Amino acid sequence: MQYLRILLVVILAFGICGCFAAKQPQQPEKPAWGGSEEWRLKSLEENFLNFKEGLRQQNDQIDRNHKDTTAQIEKLENKISELDSTLVELKENQQKMMAMKAEEQIPAEETVVAEEVVMGGTTSSEEKPWMVVPGENPAAVEGTAKPAAEPAPVSSLSGDDLYKEGVRLVMDNQPLKARGLLEQYLAHNPSSSLAPNALYWIGETYYSEKSFAQSILKFKEVSRRFPKAGKVPAAMLKIGLAYDKLGDRENAVFYLRTLIEDYPKSDPAKIGRERLRAIEG
């Protein structure tokens, strides 16, 4: 009985202690990171500064990429411009090769029928804008100011064979020999159907030697002596290109425009349009 009383007293004591503990106010928990408010502000400020530095580095990288891209674009534009010039030169050479091949394949008797020759250019009332050119020296056109021609090489060929050999030498890049044979052909055949062609190829020999002034005189002689010949459009094209090589933009534009207007569907006119766009920008 006495033990029972002691047990009840112990149980009662534990109950009172539990109630007292439940009534005690709970202490606020400390932040899990264990830092102060000042530390948290410094941390935020550091993160913001890191963010700004990252943005600055990204902007610098973008600027560098932009400069590199701009430089690459300029290089590509320069290469495209060079390719355009090369393409025009290739088309000129292709035209020369095609003309040479066509002349080799056409018999002489067919050439006589295909090409109408008018001597002197005075028998037609058709307007010929290439007869009077801005800034042209009439004395040079009439041939009074021409330098002495080189002595022609002696050749056993004659007639059309002499002409074909001269053109072959033009295409073989032997302008001096070619010019001698073609001059020899013209001396013996001044009124033949191939005379305007011979004059044209003589002009090509001067053009290939970069004697552009002399080539202009020969090309003009084609249109002046044979205004209805098939070589007139090609001669007018080369006159415009030769003036361009000499830096005479006004005459270059004049001849190229005249070529395009008078022979719009010819192959030389196609090349003339491209070169005219390049000259005029």
C-alpha positions as CSV (number, residue, x, y, z in Angstrom):
1,M,0.0,0.0,0.0
2,Q,2.8,2.3,0.8
3,Y,4.5,1.5,-2.5
4,L,1.3,2.4,-4.3
5,R,1.2,5.8,-2.8
6,I,4.8,6.5,-3.7
7,L,4.1,5.5,-7.4
8,L,1.1,7.8,-7.5
9,V,3.2,10.7,-6.2
10,V,5.9,10.1,-8.9
11,I,3.3,9.9,-11.7
12,L,1.7,13.2,-10.4
13,A,5.1,14.9,-10.3
14,F,5.9,13.9,-13.9
15,G,2.5,15.2,-15.1
16,I,3.0,18.6,-13.5
17,C,6.5,18.9,-15.1
18,G,5.0,18.1,-18.5
19,C,2.4,20.8,-18.2
20,F,4.9,23.3,-17.1
21,A,7.2,22.5,-20.0
22,A,4.3,22.8,-22.5
23,K,3.5,26.3,-21.3
24,Q,7.1,27.6,-21.8
25,P,7.3,29.9,-24.9
26,Q,9.4,28.5,-27.8
27,Q,12.6,30.2,-28.8
28,P,12.8,31.4,-32.4
29,E,15.0,29.2,-34.6
30,K,18.1,30.6,-36.1
31,P,18.5,30.9,-39.9
32,A,19.6,27.6,-41.4
33,W,22.5,29.5,-43.1
34,G,23.6,30.8,-39.8
35,G,24.4,34.3,-41.2
36,S,23.3,37.8,-40.4
37,E,21.2,40.3,-42.5
38,E,24.4,42.2,-43.4
39,W,26.0,39.1,-44.8
40,R,23.0,38.4,-47.0
41,L,23.1,41.9,-48.4
42,K,26.7,41.5,-49.3
43,S,26.0,38.2,-50.9
44,L,23.3,39.7,-53.1
45,E,25.6,42.6,-54.1
46,E,28.4,40.2,-55.1
47,N,26.0,38.2,-57.2
48,F,24.8,41.4,-59.0
49,L,28.3,42.5,-59.7
50,N,29.1,39.0,-61.1
51,F,26.0,39.3,-63.3
52,K,27.1,42.7,-64.7
53,E,30.6,41.4,-65.4
54,G,29.1,38.5,-67.3
55,L,27.0,40.8,-69.4
56,R,30.0,43.0,-70.2
57,Q,32.0,40.0,-71.4
58,Q,29.2,38.9,-73.6
59,N,28.9,42.4,-75.2
60,D,32.7,42.4,-75.8
61,Q,32.4,39.0,-77.5
62,I,29.5,40.2,-79.6
63,D,31.5,43.2,-80.7
64,R,34.5,41.1,-81.7
65,N,32.2,38.7,-83.6
66,H,30.6,41.6,-85.5
67,K,34.0,43.0,-86.5
68,D,35.2,39.7,-87.7
69,T,32.0,39.1,-89.7
70,T,32.2,42.6,-91.3
71,A,35.8,41.9,-92.3
72,Q,34.9,38.6,-93.8
73,I,32.0,40.2,-95.7
74,E,34.4,42.8,-97.2
75,K,36.8,40.1,-98.3
76,L,34.0,38.2,-100.0
77,E,32.8,41.3,-101.7
78,N,36.3,42.0,-103.1
79,K,36.5,38.4,-104.3
80,I,33.1,38.6,-106.0
81,S,34.2,41.8,-107.7
82,E,37.4,40.1,-108.9
83,L,35.4,37.1,-110.1
84,D,33.0,39.4,-112.1
85,S,36.0,41.0,-113.9
86,T,37.5,37.6,-114.6
87,L,34.1,36.4,-115.9
88,V,33.9,39.3,-118.3
89,E,37.4,38.6,-119.6
90,L,36.6,34.9,-120.0
91,K,33.5,35.8,-122.0
92,E,35.6,38.0,-124.3
93,N,38.1,35.2,-124.9
94,Q,35.2,32.8,-125.4
95,Q,33.8,35.1,-128.0
96,K,37.1,35.3,-129.8
97,M,37.4,31.5,-129.8
98,M,33.9,31.0,-131.1
99,A,34.5,33.5,-133.9
100,M,37.7,31.8,-134.8
101,K,36.0,28.4,-134.9
102,A,33.1,29.6,-136.9
103,E,35.4,31.2,-139.5
104,E,37.4,27.9,-139.8
105,Q,34.3,25.9,-140.4
106,I,32.7,28.2,-143.0
107,P,34.0,27.8,-146.6
108,A,35.2,30.9,-148.4
109,E,32.4,30.8,-151.0
110,E,29.8,30.7,-148.2
111,T,31.5,33.7,-146.5
112,V,31.1,35.8,-149.7
113,V,27.4,35.3,-149.6
114,A,26.9,35.7,-145.9
115,E,28.7,39.0,-145.5
116,E,27.8,42.2,-147.5
117,V,30.7,44.5,-148.0
118,V,30.3,48.2,-148.6
119,M,33.5,50.2,-149.2
120,G,34.0,53.6,-147.8
121,G,30.8,53.8,-145.8
122,T,29.4,56.6,-148.1
123,T,27.0,54.6,-150.2
124,S,24.4,54.3,-147.4
125,S,22.3,57.1,-145.9
126,E,21.9,55.1,-142.7
127,E,22.9,57.1,-139.6
128,K,26.3,55.9,-138.2
129,P,27.0,57.3,-134.8
130,W,30.4,55.8,-134.7
131,M,31.5,58.0,-137.6
132,V,31.7,61.1,-135.4
133,V,32.8,60.6,-131.8
134,P,33.2,63.1,-129.0
135,G,36.8,64.1,-128.5
136,E,38.0,62.1,-131.6
137,N,40.9,63.4,-133.7
138,P,39.8,63.4,-137.3
139,A,43.4,63.2,-138.5
140,A,43.9,60.0,-136.6
141,V,40.8,58.5,-138.1
142,E,41.9,59.3,-141.6
143,G,45.2,57.5,-141.0
144,T,47.5,60.6,-141.3
145,A,48.7,60.2,-137.8
146,K,49.3,56.4,-137.8
147,P,52.7,55.2,-137.0
148,A,54.6,53.1,-139.5
149,A,53.6,49.5,-139.6
150,E,56.0,46.7,-138.9
151,P,57.4,44.9,-142.0
152,A,55.2,42.0,-142.9
153,P,56.9,38.5,-142.8
154,V,57.3,36.8,-146.1
155,S,54.7,34.0,-146.5
156,S,54.2,31.5,-149.3
157,L,50.4,31.4,-148.4
158,S,47.9,33.4,-150.4
159,G,44.2,34.2,-150.4
160,D,42.0,32.8,-147.6
161,D,44.8,30.5,-146.4
162,L,46.9,33.6,-145.6
163,Y,44.0,35.1,-143.7
164,K,43.3,31.9,-141.7
165,E,47.0,31.5,-140.8
166,G,47.0,35.1,-139.6
167,V,43.9,34.5,-137.4
168,R,45.5,31.3,-136.1
169,L,48.5,33.3,-135.0
170,V,46.3,35.8,-133.2
171,M,44.7,33.0,-131.2
172,D,48.1,31.5,-130.6
173,N,49.2,34.8,-128.9
174,Q,51.7,35.8,-131.7
175,P,50.4,39.2,-132.5
176,L,53.4,40.6,-134.4
177,K,53.5,37.6,-136.9
178,A,49.7,37.6,-137.1
179,R,49.5,41.3,-137.9
180,G,52.1,40.9,-140.7
181,L,50.2,38.2,-142.4
182,L,46.8,40.0,-142.1
183,E,48.3,43.2,-143.4
184,Q,49.7,41.2,-146.3
185,Y,46.3,39.7,-147.0
186,L,44.6,43.1,-147.0
187,A,47.2,44.5,-149.3
188,H,46.3,41.9,-151.9
189,N,42.6,41.6,-151.1
190,P,41.4,45.1,-150.0
191,S,37.8,44.5,-151.2
192,S,37.3,40.9,-150.3
193,S,34.5,39.6,-148.0
194,L,37.1,38.8,-145.4
195,A,38.7,42.3,-145.4
196,P,36.6,43.6,-142.5
197,N,37.5,40.5,-140.5
198,A,41.2,41.0,-141.3
199,L,41.0,44.6,-140.0
200,Y,39.2,43.4,-136.9
201,W,41.9,40.8,-136.1
202,I,44.6,43.3,-136.7
203,G,42.9,45.5,-134.1
204,E,43.0,42.5,-131.8
205,T,46.7,42.1,-132.2
206,Y,47.2,45.7,-130.9
207,Y,44.7,45.1,-128.1
208,S,46.6,42.0,-126.9
209,E,49.8,44.1,-126.9
210,K,48.0,46.7,-124.8
211,S,48.5,49.2,-127.6
212,F,44.9,50.4,-127.0
213,A,45.1,53.6,-129.0
214,Q,46.3,51.7,-132.1
215,S,43.7,49.1,-131.6
216,I,41.0,51.8,-131.5
217,L,42.1,53.1,-134.9
218,K,41.9,49.6,-136.5
219,F,38.5,48.8,-134.9
220,K,37.1,52.1,-136.1
221,E,38.4,51.4,-139.6
222,V,36.2,48.3,-139.6
223,S,33.0,50.3,-139.1
224,R,34.2,53.2,-141.3
225,R,35.1,51.2,-144.4
226,F,32.6,48.3,-143.9
227,P,29.6,49.7,-142.0
228,K,27.4,46.7,-142.8
229,A,30.0,44.0,-142.1
230,G,29.3,41.3,-139.5
231,K,32.3,42.3,-137.5
232,V,31.0,45.9,-136.8
233,P,29.4,45.0,-133.4
234,A,32.5,43.2,-132.2
235,A,34.7,46.1,-133.3
236,M,32.4,48.6,-131.5
237,L,32.6,46.5,-128.3
238,K,36.4,46.4,-128.4
239,I,36.5,50.2,-129.1
240,G,34.5,50.8,-125.9
241,L,36.7,48.4,-123.9
242,A,39.9,50.0,-125.3
243,Y,38.7,53.5,-124.3
244,D,38.0,52.1,-120.8
245,K,41.5,50.7,-120.6
246,L,42.8,54.2,-121.5
247,G,40.7,55.8,-118.8
248,D,38.5,57.6,-121.2
249,R,35.2,56.9,-119.5
250,E,33.1,59.2,-121.8
251,N,34.1,57.6,-125.0
252,A,33.9,54.1,-123.5
253,V,30.3,54.7,-122.4
254,F,29.4,56.3,-125.8
255,Y,30.5,53.3,-127.8
256,L,29.0,50.7,-125.5
257,R,25.7,52.5,-125.5
258,T,25.7,52.8,-129.3
259,L,26.5,49.1,-129.6
260,I,23.6,48.1,-127.3
261,E,21.2,50.5,-129.1
262,D,22.2,49.5,-132.7
263,Y,22.8,45.8,-132.2
264,P,20.7,44.8,-129.1
265,K,20.5,41.1,-129.9
266,S,24.2,40.5,-130.8
267,D,26.6,38.6,-128.6
268,P,28.9,41.6,-128.3
269,A,25.9,43.7,-127.0
270,K,25.5,41.1,-124.1
271,I,29.1,41.7,-123.0
272,G,28.7,45.4,-123.6
273,R,25.8,45.6,-121.1
274,E,27.8,43.9,-118.4
275,R,30.8,46.2,-118.9
276,L,28.7,49.3,-119.2
277,R,27.1,48.5,-115.8
278,A,30.6,48.0,-114.3
279,I,31.8,51.3,-115.7
280,E,28.8,53.3,-114.7
281,G,28.6,51.7,-111.3
